[in-house]
Amino acid sequence: MVLSSMSSENRIRTTLAGRSVMLAAAVVIVVAGMKVSAPILVPFLLSVFIAVVVAPPFFWLRGKKVPDILAVMLVVFAIVAIGIFIAAMVGSSIDDFQSQLPFYQERLSQETVGLINWAKTLGIEVPRQRFLEAFNPGVAMKMAAGMLSGLGGVLTNTFLILLTVVFILLEASSFPAKLRASANDPDATMEGFGRFLGTVQKYMAIKTWISLATGVLIAVWLSVLGIDYPLLWGLLAFLFNYVPNIGSIIAAVPAVLLGFVQLGGGHAALTALGFLMVNVVMGNVIEPRVMGKGLGLSTLVVFLSLVFWGWVLGLVGMLLAVPLTMTVKIALESSPDTRQIAVLLGPATEESSEGEPG
């Protein structure tokens, strides 16, 4: 009896270990496949992202008895018009900034050397060469230019992205009927699907409007200060506002450095103050009230998702890291079996905060 019990326990442990190994191998294979297929996957994810954002106006038009084809055409026309407007406003700024990049990098290096010499007069010895190699501020400017050029490279697939958006919207009108026909319990399935889709659309719509407001406020503030390319930095603030906590810092660094090079330390401090105030108000006051605390993510999860999706999909992966992770979290919340995992991905709850040692 004892030997039989021990052998059954060993078989259970072996089975669990085998399943764990198989699961880990499957995850590695899927991630490797995603990384290899990134040139195809990135336009598709952008298409899904755009389709989710523009789905509410599309369904509103359908509710007004507008035919599906005409509703899709109107939505796509609006997308194209917005894209042309942004390209006309920012395109020349991107080219001009990239052409001026060597000059800005040289000025930053000179200002950094000046700060090192000033520290030396105060009796603080800083090894110049090692400091410049480890903390070269010109790298941040180059990184910003690389992000903008990378975004432009992705948008070369504009026709493919728009075509995919069209097919997603057309399929969206018939997908609920297909889901109901294929489900064993249509009512429960449709209720869960509707709750999941509604939450995702609410998150994406609110996040997009708040990001747009953030970008506009940043652009206006930089225009008042006289910083070059305010629309460019407003666009960067809009894009990286989809990445909470870290995104505002990434968007602020090149603008602050440019303010330092162009107008001096006082204007650089005012630039940083503007970014701080806008992101505190929009991210910590307005967004939680409109969106609700339940749709948040842990700061650690945000950082890890940024690293992971950026490694797998590049710049677009960084921009879509939080929306992708939020979609996963919402999907986990939709099922009672996986709701505990969603809680682990979220921010600290009041109970956990009260249980922390003081």
PyMOL commands that set and color helices and strands:
alter all, ss='L'
color gray80, all
select helices_A, chain A and resi 2-36+38-63+68-121+128-134+138-182+186-225+230-240+247-263+265-291+293-295+299-313+315-319+321-333+339-345+350-355
alter helices_A, ss='H'
color red, helices_A
deselect
rebuild
show_as cartoon
